[in-house]
């Protein structure tokens, strides 16, 4: 993205929940054009955390793929013990996240689908944010191209989102030093590039997810690769494959 940051730190779940609350509150008070930008930032935060994504990976979200898959997994029931190894999660409420880009171990551009929990255990409503993203992009007459982009079809810049995120984090810091220490340099320590990925990793460890689940989630799913390249699938097969991996992706996202 042509944008570098210093080593970024994780946030507590409480801080992220408050961050999303502030983003939503501010968006609802703004006129439509400005509100749309805030809603995009909220969606990017939720996706980065639930998908354990680095900042540049967030901007790989494909709007057309998101729209095509948005109703899949909308209904369902969470099993009584969803974190138990071997539990069937295929009918759990989920949302399909389609990323389109050049991934590690692959040559050329490929679709990558992840089935993530619609709502996390802490109450982060990923599906709500993704549906809101579709709505605001539709208002910009955008139905294809980058999920996080501008009205002209160009991809948004990470620094644009970081400026808004850091502004809200500064408000939280002033509200409650227990969430963000008064001594923290918000601009240096927090941003979309690594903060939410590091937060997700910490939450997964705290939830005692098996190491193979954590590793699989965070290295673009080694099991999806064949001799360094992921097999070519049609979209139906992509979806079936993503459903097969819900024991990894859904559980990882659910603990956030």
BATOR-800140 format. One record per residue (C-alpha): residue in one letter; x, y, z; residue number from 0. Coordinates in Angstrom, 2 decimals, padded with zeros to 5 digits, m for minus. Example, Ala and Ser with C-alpha at 12.3 -4.5 7.8 and 13.67 -1.06 7.14 Angstrom:
2
+------+---------+---------+---------+-----+
| type |      px |      py |      pz | seq |
+------+---------+---------+---------+-----+
|    A |  012.30 | m004.50 |  007.80 |   0 |
|    S |  013.67 | m001.06 |  007.14 |   1 |
+------+---------+---------+---------+-----+
This chain:
256
+------+---------+---------+---------+-----+
| type |      px |      py |      pz | seq |
+------+---------+---------+---------+-----+
|    X |  000.00 |  000.00 |  000.00 |   0 |
|    X |  003.07 |  002.26 |  000.10 |   1 |
|    X |  002.49 |  002.88 |  003.80 |   2 |
|    X |  004.73 |  001.77 |  006.68 |   3 |
|    X |  004.13 |  001.82 |  010.42 |   4 |
|    X |  006.16 |  001.17 |  013.50 |   5 |
|    X |  005.47 | m002.00 |  015.45 |   6 |
|    X |  001.84 | m001.82 |  016.47 |   7 |
|    X |  000.29 | m003.18 |  019.64 |   8 |
|    X | m002.99 | m005.03 |  020.35 |   9 |
|    X | m006.03 | m003.55 |  022.05 |  10 |
|    X | m008.33 | m005.09 |  024.61 |  11 |
|    X | m011.67 | m006.40 |  023.42 |  12 |
|    X | m013.40 | m003.76 |  025.56 |  13 |
|    X | m011.44 | m001.02 |  023.77 |  14 |
|    X | m012.41 | m002.38 |  020.35 |  15 |
|    X | m016.07 | m002.66 |  021.30 |  16 |
|    X | m015.97 |  000.96 |  022.50 |  17 |
|    X | m014.16 |  001.95 |  019.30 |  18 |
|    X | m016.89 |  000.43 |  017.13 |  19 |
|    X | m019.56 |  002.10 |  019.27 |  20 |
|    X | m017.94 |  005.50 |  018.74 |  21 |
|    X | m017.57 |  004.95 |  014.99 |  22 |
|    X | m021.23 |  004.00 |  014.70 |  23 |
|    X | m022.41 |  006.90 |  016.86 |  24 |
|    X | m020.38 |  009.40 |  014.85 |  25 |
|    X | m021.59 |  007.97 |  011.55 |  26 |
|    X | m025.21 |  008.28 |  012.61 |  27 |
|    X | m024.71 |  011.98 |  013.39 |  28 |
|    X | m023.09 |  012.88 |  010.07 |  29 |
|    X | m024.55 |  013.66 |  006.67 |  30 |
|    X | m024.59 |  010.74 |  004.25 |  31 |
|    X | m021.32 |  011.34 |  002.41 |  32 |
|    X | m019.27 |  011.59 |  005.62 |  33 |
|    X | m021.24 |  008.85 |  007.37 |  34 |
|    X | m020.37 |  006.39 |  004.62 |  35 |
|    X | m016.66 |  006.82 |  005.32 |  36 |
|    X | m017.13 |  006.14 |  009.02 |  37 |
|    X | m019.18 |  003.02 |  008.33 |  38 |
|    X | m016.42 |  001.76 |  006.02 |  39 |
|    X | m013.85 |  002.22 |  008.77 |  40 |
|    X | m016.03 |  000.34 |  011.27 |  41 |
|    X | m016.43 | m002.52 |  008.80 |  42 |
|    X | m012.66 | m002.62 |  008.25 |  43 |
|    X | m012.01 | m002.83 |  012.00 |  44 |
|    X | m014.52 | m005.66 |  012.48 |  45 |
|    X | m013.13 | m007.57 |  009.50 |  46 |
|    X | m009.49 | m007.13 |  010.51 |  47 |
|    X | m010.22 | m008.49 |  013.99 |  48 |
|    X | m012.56 | m011.35 |  013.08 |  49 |
|    X | m010.50 | m012.44 |  010.09 |  50 |
|    X | m007.14 | m011.95 |  011.82 |  51 |
|    X | m006.09 | m009.83 |  008.86 |  52 |
|    X | m003.23 | m007.42 |  008.38 |  53 |
|    X | m004.16 | m004.00 |  007.07 |  54 |
|    X | m003.22 | m004.66 |  003.46 |  55 |
|    X | m005.25 | m007.90 |  003.49 |  56 |
|    X | m008.38 | m006.03 |  004.61 |  57 |
|    X | m008.26 | m004.01 |  001.39 |  58 |
|    X | m008.41 | m007.24 | m000.63 |  59 |
|    X | m012.13 | m007.57 |  000.20 |  60 |
|    X | m014.00 | m007.99 | m003.08 |  61 |
|    X | m017.34 | m006.18 | m003.19 |  62 |
|    X | m018.91 | m008.31 | m005.91 |  63 |
|    X | m018.01 | m011.51 | m004.08 |  64 |
|    X | m019.33 | m010.13 | m000.79 |  65 |
|    X | m022.64 | m009.24 | m002.42 |  66 |
|    X | m022.93 | m012.65 | m004.10 |  67 |
|    X | m022.38 | m014.53 | m000.86 |  68 |
|    X | m024.03 | m012.21 |  001.66 |  69 |
|    X | m027.16 | m014.30 |  002.23 |  70 |
|    X | m025.30 | m017.58 |  002.70 |  71 |
|    X | m025.07 | m018.59 |  006.33 |  72 |
|    X | m027.45 | m015.87 |  007.48 |  73 |
|    X | m029.64 | m018.34 |  009.33 |  74 |
|    X | m028.42 | m021.07 |  011.64 |  75 |
|    X | m027.93 | m022.25 |  015.18 |  76 |
|    X | m024.80 | m022.13 |  017.27 |  77 |
|    X | m024.05 | m025.59 |  018.73 |  78 |
|    X | m024.22 | m026.00 |  022.49 |  79 |
|    X | m020.43 | m026.31 |  022.75 |  80 |
|    X | m019.05 | m024.69 |  019.59 |  81 |
|    X | m015.46 | m024.64 |  020.82 |  82 |
|    X | m015.25 | m028.38 |  021.37 |  83 |
|    X | m012.94 | m030.03 |  018.85 |  84 |
|    X | m014.89 | m032.04 |  016.28 |  85 |
|    X | m018.14 | m030.08 |  016.70 |  86 |
|    X | m020.09 | m029.72 |  013.44 |  87 |
|    X | m020.19 | m025.99 |  012.69 |  88 |
|    X | m021.56 | m026.18 |  009.16 |  89 |
|    X | m024.98 | m024.90 |  010.27 |  90 |
|    X | m023.70 | m022.16 |  012.57 |  91 |
|    X | m024.56 | m018.57 |  011.54 |  92 |
|    X | m021.68 | m017.30 |  009.43 |  93 |
|    X | m020.71 | m014.81 |  006.78 |  94 |
|    X | m018.56 | m015.48 |  003.75 |  95 |
|    X | m015.66 | m013.08 |  003.33 |  96 |
|    X | m014.21 | m013.08 | m000.21 |  97 |
|    X | m010.70 | m011.75 | m000.64 |  98 |
|    X | m009.22 | m011.26 | m004.08 |  99 |
|    X | m005.51 | m010.80 | m004.39 | 100 |
|    X | m002.06 | m012.28 | m004.61 | 101 |
|    X | m001.57 | m014.52 | m001.60 | 102 |
|    X |  001.46 | m016.15 | m000.07 | 103 |
|    X |  002.50 | m019.32 | m001.86 | 104 |
|    X |  000.42 | m018.56 | m004.93 | 105 |
|    X |  001.11 | m017.21 | m008.38 | 106 |
|    X | m001.33 | m014.74 | m009.85 | 107 |
|    X | m004.64 | m013.58 | m008.36 | 108 |
|    X | m007.02 | m015.95 | m006.62 | 109 |
|    X | m010.25 | m015.81 | m004.65 | 110 |
|    X | m009.89 | m016.73 | m001.02 | 111 |
|    X | m013.10 | m017.33 |  000.94 | 112 |
|    X | m013.37 | m017.43 |  004.72 | 113 |
|    X | m016.45 | m018.47 |  006.69 | 114 |
|    X | m016.47 | m016.33 |  009.82 | 115 |
|    X | m018.89 | m016.11 |  012.73 | 116 |
|    X | m021.72 | m013.64 |  012.14 | 117 |
|    X | m021.37 | m012.36 |  015.71 | 118 |
|    X | m018.43 | m012.98 |  018.01 | 119 |
|    X | m018.63 | m014.19 |  021.58 | 120 |
|    X | m017.91 | m010.65 |  022.80 | 121 |
|    X | m020.72 | m009.23 |  020.68 | 122 |
|    X | m018.90 | m007.84 |  017.64 | 123 |
|    X | m021.46 | m007.99 |  014.83 | 124 |
|    X | m019.38 | m008.75 |  011.76 | 125 |
|    X | m022.39 | m009.50 |  009.57 | 126 |
|    X | m024.04 | m006.19 |  010.51 | 127 |
|    X | m020.91 | m004.27 |  009.51 | 128 |
|    X | m020.54 | m006.16 |  006.23 | 129 |
|    X | m024.19 | m005.59 |  005.32 | 130 |
|    X | m023.77 | m001.91 |  006.17 | 131 |
|    X | m020.69 | m001.81 |  003.94 | 132 |
|    X | m022.70 | m003.21 |  001.02 | 133 |
|    X | m025.38 | m000.59 |  001.66 | 134 |
|    X | m023.02 |  002.39 |  001.69 | 135 |
|    X | m021.17 |  001.17 | m001.40 | 136 |
|    X | m024.53 |  000.75 | m003.15 | 137 |
|    X | m025.28 |  004.38 | m002.28 | 138 |
|    X | m022.06 |  005.24 | m004.14 | 139 |
|    X | m023.31 |  003.19 | m007.12 | 140 |
|    X | m020.54 |  000.64 | m006.52 | 141 |
|    X | m021.41 | m003.04 | m006.77 | 142 |
|    X | m018.05 | m004.36 | m007.97 | 143 |
|    X | m014.42 | m003.59 | m007.26 | 144 |
|    X | m012.84 | m003.11 | m003.84 | 145 |
|    X | m015.05 | m003.43 | m000.79 | 146 |
|    X | m013.14 | m000.62 |  000.85 | 147 |
|    X | m012.90 |  002.02 | m001.81 | 148 |
|    X | m014.05 |  005.36 | m003.09 | 149 |
|    X | m016.96 |  006.37 | m005.27 | 150 |
|    X | m014.67 |  006.46 | m008.32 | 151 |
|    X | m013.80 |  002.77 | m007.82 | 152 |
|    X | m010.31 |  003.28 | m006.43 | 153 |
|    X | m009.09 |  001.42 | m003.36 | 154 |
|    X | m009.03 |  003.36 | m000.10 | 155 |
|    X | m005.68 |  004.12 |  001.52 | 156 |
|    X | m004.72 |  002.66 |  004.86 | 157 |
|    X | m003.55 |  006.02 |  006.18 | 158 |
|    X | m007.05 |  007.43 |  005.61 | 159 |
|    X | m008.52 |  004.77 |  007.84 | 160 |
|    X | m005.73 |  005.05 |  010.40 | 161 |
|    X | m006.35 |  008.75 |  010.84 | 162 |
|    X | m009.97 |  008.07 |  011.78 | 163 |
|    X | m009.15 |  005.05 |  013.94 | 164 |
|    X | m006.48 |  006.95 |  015.87 | 165 |
|    X | m008.79 |  009.91 |  016.34 | 166 |
|    X | m011.39 |  007.68 |  017.99 | 167 |
|    X | m008.75 |  005.89 |  020.07 | 168 |
|    X | m007.60 |  009.25 |  021.39 | 169 |
|    X | m011.17 |  009.92 |  022.52 | 170 |
|    X | m011.24 |  006.54 |  024.28 | 171 |
|    X | m007.89 |  007.31 |  025.91 | 172 |
|    X | m009.33 |  010.53 |  027.30 | 173 |
|    X | m012.48 |  008.74 |  028.44 | 174 |
|    X | m010.88 |  005.77 |  030.18 | 175 |
|    X | m007.19 |  005.21 |  030.90 | 176 |
|    X | m007.99 |  001.59 |  031.80 | 177 |
|    X | m008.76 |  000.93 |  028.13 | 178 |
|    X | m005.86 |  002.92 |  026.67 | 179 |
|    X | m003.12 |  004.12 |  029.00 | 180 |
|    X | m002.56 |  007.86 |  029.20 | 181 |
|    X |  001.11 |  007.29 |  028.36 | 182 |
|    X |  000.38 |  005.42 |  025.11 | 183 |
|    X |  001.35 |  007.16 |  021.89 | 184 |
|    X | m001.80 |  006.34 |  019.94 | 185 |
|    X | m000.38 |  007.32 |  016.54 | 186 |
|    X |  002.72 |  005.17 |  017.03 | 187 |
|    X |  001.19 |  002.13 |  018.72 | 188 |
|    X | m002.19 |  001.53 |  017.08 | 189 |
|    X | m003.38 |  001.19 |  013.51 | 190 |
|    X | m005.00 | m001.04 |  010.95 | 191 |
|    X | m001.73 | m002.56 |  009.78 | 192 |
|    X | m001.11 | m004.84 |  012.77 | 193 |
|    X | m003.19 | m003.87 |  015.82 | 194 |
|    X | m006.27 | m005.95 |  015.09 | 195 |
|    X | m004.31 | m008.95 |  013.82 | 196 |
|    X | m002.26 | m008.94 |  017.04 | 197 |
|    X | m005.44 | m008.56 |  019.07 | 198 |
|    X | m007.00 | m011.54 |  017.32 | 199 |
|    X | m003.92 | m013.68 |  017.92 | 200 |
|    X | m003.97 | m012.82 |  021.61 | 201 |
|    X | m007.66 | m013.64 |  021.93 | 202 |
|    X | m007.14 | m016.99 |  020.21 | 203 |
|    X | m004.35 | m017.88 |  022.64 | 204 |
|    X | m006.46 | m016.79 |  025.61 | 205 |
|    X | m009.28 | m019.02 |  024.38 | 206 |
|    X | m006.84 | m021.96 |  024.31 | 207 |
|    X | m007.46 | m022.72 |  020.67 | 208 |
|    X | m005.27 | m025.52 |  019.47 | 209 |
|    X | m001.99 | m024.37 |  017.95 | 210 |
|    X | m002.84 | m025.96 |  014.59 | 211 |
|    X | m006.03 | m023.85 |  014.42 | 212 |
|    X | m004.08 | m020.67 |  015.18 | 213 |
|    X | m001.36 | m021.53 |  012.69 | 214 |
|    X | m003.81 | m022.47 |  009.96 | 215 |
|    X | m005.77 | m019.24 |  010.36 | 216 |
|    X | m002.70 | m017.05 |  010.23 | 217 |
|    X | m000.75 | m018.41 |  007.30 | 218 |
|    X | m003.43 | m018.43 |  004.61 | 219 |
|    X | m004.36 | m022.03 |  005.39 | 220 |
|    X | m001.55 | m024.31 |  004.41 | 221 |
|    X | m004.11 | m027.06 |  003.86 | 222 |
|    X | m005.61 | m025.01 |  001.03 | 223 |
|    X | m002.40 | m025.08 | m000.94 | 224 |
|    X | m001.21 | m027.74 | m003.34 | 225 |
|    X |  002.53 | m027.67 | m004.02 | 226 |
|    X |  002.61 | m024.01 | m003.10 | 227 |
|    X | m000.49 | m023.07 | m005.06 | 228 |
|    X | m004.14 | m023.32 | m004.16 | 229 |
|    X | m006.14 | m025.43 | m006.63 | 230 |
|    X | m008.37 | m023.54 | m009.04 | 231 |
|    X | m012.02 | m023.82 | m008.04 | 232 |
|    X | m015.25 | m022.50 | m009.43 | 233 |
|    X | m017.22 | m020.35 | m006.97 | 234 |
|    X | m019.46 | m023.23 | m005.82 | 235 |
|    X | m016.39 | m025.29 | m004.96 | 236 |
|    X | m014.78 | m022.30 | m003.28 | 237 |
|    X | m017.82 | m022.00 | m001.01 | 238 |
|    X | m017.87 | m025.72 | m000.20 | 239 |
|    X | m014.18 | m025.57 |  000.61 | 240 |
|    X | m014.71 | m022.57 |  002.91 | 241 |
|    X | m017.50 | m024.46 |  004.70 | 242 |
|    X | m015.15 | m027.40 |  005.24 | 243 |
|    X | m012.72 | m025.08 |  007.02 | 244 |
|    X | m015.24 | m023.63 |  009.45 | 245 |
|    X | m013.73 | m025.68 |  012.28 | 246 |
|    X | m010.78 | m023.31 |  011.88 | 247 |
|    X | m012.15 | m020.01 |  010.63 | 248 |
|    X | m015.49 | m019.89 |  012.48 | 249 |
|    X | m014.06 | m020.87 |  015.84 | 250 |
|    X | m011.16 | m018.44 |  015.51 | 251 |
|    X | m013.47 | m015.56 |  014.67 | 252 |
|    X | m016.05 | m016.51 |  017.30 | 253 |
|    X | m013.61 | m016.11 |  020.21 | 254 |
|    X | m012.88 | m012.48 |  019.28 | 255 |
+------+---------+---------+---------+-----+
